[in-house]
């Protein structure tokens, strides 16, 4: 009897594997339009390769993404209207402002065989749209700029975007979903400038939420993820990983959500101590594998404040 039960158990397991494993193997955990919403940010830089003459070349310095702020609601999702913004980390923009240079965004055309297009974004403060604005709190590392999607369409580009009401999860929604430390995440971006020579090719890395309760309780402005990020990832989106399985007492997550943007990794600092003086002689700084992430709330806050004041008069322009 026991052998018969064991036999049926094995047959059931094999049937389950035959039916469901192919589905799981081919299931896309990151929606393709999420990846298409991510863009490279950079500019022309002098490249000095050994044995070659110096040359100017467009190089990636950070990551951005298109974010759709709901401007007109409607019961029919197809009739809703959005204002589109390009979002990134403030320090990516600030470095170009200090150098008095315009940061450029590279966007992929619809034709997959065509080369990506770079569009410069003015960093000099102006009234109205067309230049970068930042969060009212200068310590919040986020910047955004309004984008004209109609202009991009005339250039053969139809950018995808994260819709604020459908694809993003702010603090309130994260709490309702019971998202917590240990839940899986994806980091989308271009670490170490690896964006592609001709077009944007997004790199997707996997990790987990390391600590979030402090942010949900509004004690800390950021939450931490356990994922390796590098220069170039700054400003890139962090996406909640869908998980069908869940232990007792917790919720499964069936939907991928944009939950924040990367500001940088948390460094690990080690010091070499002199045997003679007992004082630090050399300091080593390494990537700890932990990274700081701003919740998507700060993006909504910055956009709402900018829409109310529309630019320079509000002091929101990213001038420093």
LOVEX-982998 format. One record per residue (C-alpha): residue in three letters; chain; y, x, z. Coordinates in steps of 0.02 Angstrom, whole numbers. Layout:
REM residues N
rec resn ALA&chain A&Y Y&X X&Z Z
...
REM end
This chain:
REM residues 320
rec resn UNK&chain A&Y 0&X 0&Z 0
rec resn UNK&chain A&Y 118&X 139&Z 48
rec resn UNK&chain A&Y 82&X 230&Z -115
rec resn UNK&chain A&Y 119&X 71&Z -214
rec resn UNK&chain A&Y 286&X 49&Z -125
rec resn UNK&chain A&Y 328&X 231&Z -157
rec resn UNK&chain A&Y 282&X 209&Z -342
rec resn UNK&chain A&Y 394&X 56&Z -362
rec resn UNK&chain A&Y 535&X 146&Z -271
rec resn UNK&chain A&Y 524&X 292&Z -392
rec resn UNK&chain A&Y 519&X 175&Z -543
rec resn UNK&chain A&Y 672&X 81&Z -477
rec resn UNK&chain A&Y 765&X 244&Z -450
rec resn UNK&chain A&Y 726&X 303&Z -626
rec resn UNK&chain A&Y 781&X 136&Z -699
rec resn UNK&chain A&Y 945&X 145&Z -600
rec resn UNK&chain A&Y 975&X 321&Z -662
rec resn UNK&chain A&Y 936&X 275&Z -842
rec resn UNK&chain A&Y 1057&X 128&Z -839
rec resn UNK&chain A&Y 1201&X 186&Z -732
rec resn UNK&chain A&Y 1211&X 375&Z -743
rec resn UNK&chain A&Y 1264&X 375&Z -927
rec resn UNK&chain A&Y 1400&X 251&Z -882
rec resn UNK&chain A&Y 1461&X 359&Z -738
rec resn UNK&chain A&Y 1453&X 515&Z -847
rec resn UNK&chain A&Y 1565&X 442&Z -980
rec resn UNK&chain A&Y 1683&X 343&Z -869
rec resn UNK&chain A&Y 1862&X 407&Z -882
rec resn UNK&chain A&Y 1929&X 426&Z -705
rec resn UNK&chain A&Y 2103&X 469&Z -770
rec resn UNK&chain A&Y 2169&X 340&Z -895
rec resn UNK&chain A&Y 2214&X 428&Z -1060
rec resn UNK&chain A&Y 2391&X 357&Z -1057
rec resn UNK&chain A&Y 2416&X 439&Z -886
rec resn UNK&chain A&Y 2385&X 607&Z -968
rec resn UNK&chain A&Y 2497&X 561&Z -1116
rec resn UNK&chain A&Y 2637&X 522&Z -992
rec resn UNK&chain A&Y 2643&X 705&Z -936
rec resn UNK&chain A&Y 2758&X 827&Z -1025
rec resn UNK&chain A&Y 2800&X 1012&Z -1018
rec resn UNK&chain A&Y 2972&X 1072&Z -962
rec resn UNK&chain A&Y 3041&X 1240&Z -1011
rec resn UNK&chain A&Y 3160&X 1335&Z -1121
rec resn UNK&chain A&Y 3185&X 1486&Z -1232
rec resn UNK&chain A&Y 3143&X 1650&Z -1147
rec resn UNK&chain A&Y 3137&X 1830&Z -1202
rec resn UNK&chain A&Y 2957&X 1889&Z -1215
rec resn UNK&chain A&Y 2920&X 2074&Z -1201
rec resn UNK&chain A&Y 2740&X 2108&Z -1253
rec resn UNK&chain A&Y 2675&X 2285&Z -1250
rec resn UNK&chain A&Y 2689&X 2366&Z -1421
rec resn UNK&chain A&Y 2796&X 2225&Z -1493
rec resn UNK&chain A&Y 2982&X 2198&Z -1514
rec resn UNK&chain A&Y 3065&X 2076&Z -1392
rec resn UNK&chain A&Y 3069&X 1898&Z -1458
rec resn UNK&chain A&Y 3132&X 1728&Z -1405
rec resn UNK&chain A&Y 2995&X 1601&Z -1369
rec resn UNK&chain A&Y 2987&X 1429&Z -1289
rec resn UNK&chain A&Y 2897&X 1444&Z -1123
rec resn UNK&chain A&Y 2841&X 1313&Z -996
rec resn UNK&chain A&Y 2915&X 1328&Z -821
rec resn UNK&chain A&Y 2869&X 1160&Z -745
rec resn UNK&chain A&Y 2791&X 989&Z -769
rec resn UNK&chain A&Y 2871&X 818&Z -787
rec resn UNK&chain A&Y 2813&X 641&Z -819
rec resn UNK&chain A&Y 2884&X 481&Z -891
rec resn UNK&chain A&Y 2907&X 344&Z -762
rec resn UNK&chain A&Y 2949&X 163&Z -803
rec resn UNK&chain A&Y 3060&X 80&Z -672
rec resn UNK&chain A&Y 3041&X -110&Z -682
rec resn UNK&chain A&Y 3210&X -182&Z -735
rec resn UNK&chain A&Y 3159&X -359&Z -784
rec resn UNK&chain A&Y 3006&X -444&Z -710
rec resn UNK&chain A&Y 2901&X -576&Z -796
rec resn UNK&chain A&Y 2734&X -661&Z -757
rec resn UNK&chain A&Y 2674&X -596&Z -924
rec resn UNK&chain A&Y 2655&X -406&Z -909
rec resn UNK&chain A&Y 2687&X -387&Z -1096
rec resn UNK&chain A&Y 2861&X -462&Z -1075
rec resn UNK&chain A&Y 2916&X -351&Z -931
rec resn UNK&chain A&Y 3055&X -227&Z -967
rec resn UNK&chain A&Y 3068&X -51&Z -900
rec resn UNK&chain A&Y 3197&X 86&Z -893
rec resn UNK&chain A&Y 3112&X 250&Z -935
rec resn UNK&chain A&Y 3148&X 408&Z -837
rec resn UNK&chain A&Y 3087&X 586&Z -848
rec resn UNK&chain A&Y 3042&X 644&Z -672
rec resn UNK&chain A&Y 3010&X 819&Z -604
rec resn UNK&chain A&Y 3044&X 929&Z -453
rec resn UNK&chain A&Y 3226&X 969&Z -417
rec resn UNK&chain A&Y 3196&X 1156&Z -404
rec resn UNK&chain A&Y 3132&X 1162&Z -584
rec resn UNK&chain A&Y 3299&X 1090&Z -643
rec resn UNK&chain A&Y 3405&X 1189&Z -519
rec resn UNK&chain A&Y 3349&X 1358&Z -585
rec resn UNK&chain A&Y 3413&X 1313&Z -759
rec resn UNK&chain A&Y 3576&X 1242&Z -690
rec resn UNK&chain A&Y 3609&X 1403&Z -594
rec resn UNK&chain A&Y 3577&X 1502&Z -753
rec resn UNK&chain A&Y 3693&X 1384&Z -849
rec resn UNK&chain A&Y 3553&X 1340&Z -970
rec resn UNK&chain A&Y 3488&X 1172&Z -1029
rec resn UNK&chain A&Y 3310&X 1129&Z -983
rec resn UNK&chain A&Y 3205&X 1061&Z -1127
rec resn UNK&chain A&Y 3061&X 937&Z -1129
rec resn UNK&chain A&Y 2919&X 955&Z -1254
rec resn UNK&chain A&Y 2840&X 792&Z -1311
rec resn UNK&chain A&Y 2688&X 766&Z -1422
rec resn UNK&chain A&Y 2712&X 660&Z -1580
rec resn UNK&chain A&Y 2592&X 517&Z -1617
rec resn UNK&chain A&Y 2512&X 619&Z -1757
rec resn UNK&chain A&Y 2387&X 731&Z -1667
rec resn UNK&chain A&Y 2402&X 862&Z -1804
rec resn UNK&chain A&Y 2590&X 881&Z -1785
rec resn UNK&chain A&Y 2677&X 1010&Z -1678
rec resn UNK&chain A&Y 2762&X 958&Z -1516
rec resn UNK&chain A&Y 2950&X 929&Z -1515
rec resn UNK&chain A&Y 3072&X 1004&Z -1391
rec resn UNK&chain A&Y 3226&X 906&Z -1337
rec resn UNK&chain A&Y 3361&X 990&Z -1231
rec resn UNK&chain A&Y 3430&X 892&Z -1083
rec resn UNK&chain A&Y 3609&X 932&Z -1033
rec resn UNK&chain A&Y 3624&X 988&Z -852
rec resn UNK&chain A&Y 3813&X 978&Z -841
rec resn UNK&chain A&Y 3871&X 830&Z -735
rec resn UNK&chain A&Y 3924&X 680&Z -838
rec resn UNK&chain A&Y 3961&X 499&Z -802
rec resn UNK&chain A&Y 3825&X 378&Z -854
rec resn UNK&chain A&Y 3658&X 425&Z -928
rec resn UNK&chain A&Y 3601&X 582&Z -1015
rec resn UNK&chain A&Y 3599&X 710&Z -876
rec resn UNK&chain A&Y 3492&X 750&Z -724
rec resn UNK&chain A&Y 3520&X 662&Z -559
rec resn UNK&chain A&Y 3442&X 698&Z -390
rec resn UNK&chain A&Y 3398&X 610&Z -229
rec resn UNK&chain A&Y 3541&X 570&Z -111
rec resn UNK&chain A&Y 3455&X 678&Z 20
rec resn UNK&chain A&Y 3477&X 858&Z -42
rec resn UNK&chain A&Y 3318&X 912&Z 48
rec resn UNK&chain A&Y 3211&X 797&Z -60
rec resn UNK&chain A&Y 3143&X 901&Z -205
rec resn UNK&chain A&Y 3152&X 771&Z -344
rec resn UNK&chain A&Y 3257&X 753&Z -502
rec resn UNK&chain A&Y 3258&X 627&Z -644
rec resn UNK&chain A&Y 3349&X 588&Z -805
rec resn UNK&chain A&Y 3356&X 425&Z -904
rec resn UNK&chain A&Y 3266&X 431&Z -1071
rec resn UNK&chain A&Y 3303&X 330&Z -1227
rec resn UNK&chain A&Y 3131&X 278&Z -1292
rec resn UNK&chain A&Y 3206&X 203&Z -1450
rec resn UNK&chain A&Y 3274&X 372&Z -1501
rec resn UNK&chain A&Y 3104&X 453&Z -1472
rec resn UNK&chain A&Y 3023&X 320&Z -1581
rec resn UNK&chain A&Y 3138&X 366&Z -1724
rec resn UNK&chain A&Y 3070&X 543&Z -1704
rec resn UNK&chain A&Y 2891&X 483&Z -1722
rec resn UNK&chain A&Y 2859&X 487&Z -1535
rec resn UNK&chain A&Y 2804&X 341&Z -1428
rec resn UNK&chain A&Y 2791&X 408&Z -1252
rec resn UNK&chain A&Y 2673&X 330&Z -1127
rec resn UNK&chain A&Y 2737&X 304&Z -950
rec resn UNK&chain A&Y 2682&X 260&Z -775
rec resn UNK&chain A&Y 2743&X 82&Z -742
rec resn UNK&chain A&Y 2815&X 70&Z -566
rec resn UNK&chain A&Y 2741&X -104&Z -533
rec resn UNK&chain A&Y 2569&X -75&Z -609
rec resn UNK&chain A&Y 2519&X 108&Z -602
rec resn UNK&chain A&Y 2606&X 177&Z -446
rec resn UNK&chain A&Y 2563&X 162&Z -262
rec resn UNK&chain A&Y 2704&X 188&Z -137
rec resn UNK&chain A&Y 2687&X 201&Z 53
rec resn UNK&chain A&Y 2664&X 14&Z 75
rec resn UNK&chain A&Y 2530&X 3&Z -58
rec resn UNK&chain A&Y 2441&X 159&Z 3
rec resn UNK&chain A&Y 2431&X 80&Z 175
rec resn UNK&chain A&Y 2360&X -83&Z 105
rec resn UNK&chain A&Y 2233&X 14&Z 3
rec resn UNK&chain A&Y 2187&X 112&Z 162
rec resn UNK&chain A&Y 2206&X 277&Z 71
rec resn UNK&chain A&Y 2176&X 419&Z 192
rec resn UNK&chain A&Y 2129&X 602&Z 211
rec resn UNK&chain A&Y 1971&X 642&Z 113
rec resn UNK&chain A&Y 2007&X 526&Z -32
rec resn UNK&chain A&Y 1998&X 611&Z -201
rec resn UNK&chain A&Y 2148&X 651&Z -310
rec resn UNK&chain A&Y 2189&X 731&Z -478
rec resn UNK&chain A&Y 2335&X 848&Z -511
rec resn UNK&chain A&Y 2403&X 840&Z -688
rec resn UNK&chain A&Y 2513&X 977&Z -759
rec resn UNK&chain A&Y 2533&X 1149&Z -833
rec resn UNK&chain A&Y 2491&X 1284&Z -705
rec resn UNK&chain A&Y 2545&X 1461&Z -748
rec resn UNK&chain A&Y 2631&X 1397&Z -906
rec resn UNK&chain A&Y 2465&X 1349&Z -987
rec resn UNK&chain A&Y 2535&X 1205&Z -1088
rec resn UNK&chain A&Y 2477&X 1253&Z -1261
rec resn UNK&chain A&Y 2565&X 1348&Z -1399
rec resn UNK&chain A&Y 2599&X 1207&Z -1521
rec resn UNK&chain A&Y 2578&X 1048&Z -1417
rec resn UNK&chain A&Y 2559&X 991&Z -1237
rec resn UNK&chain A&Y 2380&X 1001&Z -1175
rec resn UNK&chain A&Y 2377&X 938&Z -996
rec resn UNK&chain A&Y 2267&X 1027&Z -869
rec resn UNK&chain A&Y 2182&X 909&Z -745
rec resn UNK&chain A&Y 2125&X 981&Z -579
rec resn UNK&chain A&Y 2028&X 892&Z -445
rec resn UNK&chain A&Y 2055&X 893&Z -257
rec resn UNK&chain A&Y 2071&X 783&Z -104
rec resn UNK&chain A&Y 2205&X 717&Z 12
rec resn UNK&chain A&Y 2212&X 840&Z 157
rec resn UNK&chain A&Y 2337&X 749&Z 269
rec resn UNK&chain A&Y 2434&X 589&Z 240
rec resn UNK&chain A&Y 2458&X 495&Z 404
rec resn UNK&chain A&Y 2618&X 587&Z 449
rec resn UNK&chain A&Y 2698&X 534&Z 285
rec resn UNK&chain A&Y 2638&X 353&Z 301
rec resn UNK&chain A&Y 2711&X 348&Z 477
rec resn UNK&chain A&Y 2876&X 418&Z 407
rec resn UNK&chain A&Y 2866&X 569&Z 522
rec resn UNK&chain A&Y 2853&X 691&Z 375
rec resn UNK&chain A&Y 2933&X 673&Z 201
rec resn UNK&chain A&Y 2778&X 741&Z 112
rec resn UNK&chain A&Y 2589&X 735&Z 121
rec resn UNK&chain A&Y 2466&X 876&Z 89
rec resn UNK&chain A&Y 2327&X 890&Z -37
rec resn UNK&chain A&Y 2181&X 1012&Z -42
rec resn UNK&chain A&Y 2200&X 1072&Z -221
rec resn UNK&chain A&Y 2251&X 1236&Z -300
rec resn UNK&chain A&Y 2420&X 1223&Z -384
rec resn UNK&chain A&Y 2520&X 1365&Z -460
rec resn UNK&chain A&Y 2692&X 1395&Z -534
rec resn UNK&chain A&Y 2708&X 1273&Z -678
rec resn UNK&chain A&Y 2628&X 1129&Z -581
rec resn UNK&chain A&Y 2794&X 1089&Z -495
rec resn UNK&chain A&Y 2850&X 913&Z -535
rec resn UNK&chain A&Y 2680&X 859&Z -598
rec resn UNK&chain A&Y 2601&X 692&Z -549
rec resn UNK&chain A&Y 2464&X 670&Z -420
rec resn UNK&chain A&Y 2343&X 529&Z -460
rec resn UNK&chain A&Y 2226&X 440&Z -339
rec resn UNK&chain A&Y 2046&X 459&Z -395
rec resn UNK&chain A&Y 1948&X 297&Z -415
rec resn UNK&chain A&Y 1793&X 291&Z -305
rec resn UNK&chain A&Y 1666&X 150&Z -317
rec resn UNK&chain A&Y 1568&X 211&Z -166
rec resn UNK&chain A&Y 1636&X 194&Z 11
rec resn UNK&chain A&Y 1562&X 214&Z 184
rec resn UNK&chain A&Y 1554&X 68&Z 304
rec resn UNK&chain A&Y 1725&X 17&Z 370
rec resn UNK&chain A&Y 1825&X 88&Z 224
rec resn UNK&chain A&Y 1881&X 22&Z 55
rec resn UNK&chain A&Y 1825&X 85&Z -113
rec resn UNK&chain A&Y 1962&X 124&Z -240
rec resn UNK&chain A&Y 1926&X 51&Z -411
rec resn UNK&chain A&Y 2095&X 95&Z -490
rec resn UNK&chain A&Y 2186&X 257&Z -525
rec resn UNK&chain A&Y 2365&X 259&Z -458
rec resn UNK&chain A&Y 2511&X 379&Z -469
rec resn UNK&chain A&Y 2545&X 422&Z -287
rec resn UNK&chain A&Y 2667&X 569&Z -292
rec resn UNK&chain A&Y 2729&X 729&Z -371
rec resn UNK&chain A&Y 2691&X 910&Z -331
rec resn UNK&chain A&Y 2831&X 1015&Z -256
rec resn UNK&chain A&Y 2733&X 1176&Z -224
rec resn UNK&chain A&Y 2588&X 1257&Z -134
rec resn UNK&chain A&Y 2586&X 1298&Z 52
rec resn UNK&chain A&Y 2581&X 1488&Z 66
rec resn UNK&chain A&Y 2469&X 1584&Z 185
rec resn UNK&chain A&Y 2561&X 1734&Z 257
rec resn UNK&chain A&Y 2467&X 1885&Z 326
rec resn UNK&chain A&Y 2543&X 2044&Z 397
rec resn UNK&chain A&Y 2482&X 2222&Z 409
rec resn UNK&chain A&Y 2526&X 2292&Z 582
rec resn UNK&chain A&Y 2568&X 2475&Z 607
rec resn UNK&chain A&Y 2447&X 2559&Z 727
rec resn UNK&chain A&Y 2589&X 2671&Z 788
rec resn UNK&chain A&Y 2735&X 2550&Z 810
rec resn UNK&chain A&Y 2635&X 2388&Z 825
rec resn UNK&chain A&Y 2763&X 2309&Z 709
rec resn UNK&chain A&Y 2731&X 2224&Z 540
rec resn UNK&chain A&Y 2736&X 2350&Z 398
rec resn UNK&chain A&Y 2678&X 2247&Z 248
rec resn UNK&chain A&Y 2679&X 2059&Z 220
rec resn UNK&chain A&Y 2555&X 1974&Z 104
rec resn UNK&chain A&Y 2580&X 1797&Z 41
rec resn UNK&chain A&Y 2435&X 1702&Z -36
rec resn UNK&chain A&Y 2402&X 1528&Z -102
rec resn UNK&chain A&Y 2320&X 1434&Z 41
rec resn UNK&chain A&Y 2244&X 1301&Z -72
rec resn UNK&chain A&Y 2352&X 1168&Z 10
rec resn UNK&chain A&Y 2499&X 1091&Z -82
rec resn UNK&chain A&Y 2647&X 981&Z -34
rec resn UNK&chain A&Y 2669&X 815&Z -123
rec resn UNK&chain A&Y 2816&X 695&Z -117
rec resn UNK&chain A&Y 2768&X 510&Z -115
rec resn UNK&chain A&Y 2822&X 405&Z -263
rec resn UNK&chain A&Y 2942&X 312&Z -148
rec resn UNK&chain A&Y 3070&X 451&Z -165
rec resn UNK&chain A&Y 3073&X 429&Z -354
rec resn UNK&chain A&Y 3108&X 243&Z -336
rec resn UNK&chain A&Y 3242&X 279&Z -204
rec resn UNK&chain A&Y 3330&X 405&Z -317
rec resn UNK&chain A&Y 3326&X 288&Z -467
rec resn UNK&chain A&Y 3392&X 139&Z -369
rec resn UNK&chain A&Y 3536&X 241&Z -297
rec resn UNK&chain A&Y 3580&X 310&Z -468
rec resn UNK&chain A&Y 3575&X 138&Z -550
rec resn UNK&chain A&Y 3695&X 71&Z -419
rec resn UNK&chain A&Y 3822&X 212&Z -442
rec resn UNK&chain A&Y 3779&X 275&Z -616
rec resn UNK&chain A&Y 3800&X 461&Z -597
rec resn UNK&chain A&Y 3933&X 581&Z -541
rec resn UNK&chain A&Y 4036&X 463&Z -434
rec resn UNK&chain A&Y 3887&X 442&Z -319
rec resn UNK&chain A&Y 3865&X 628&Z -293
rec resn UNK&chain A&Y 3689&X 615&Z -361
rec resn UNK&chain A&Y 3712&X 729&Z -512
rec resn UNK&chain A&Y 3606&X 885&Z -497
rec resn UNK&chain A&Y 3748&X 1008&Z -500
rec resn UNK&chain A&Y 3672&X 1131&Z -377
REM end
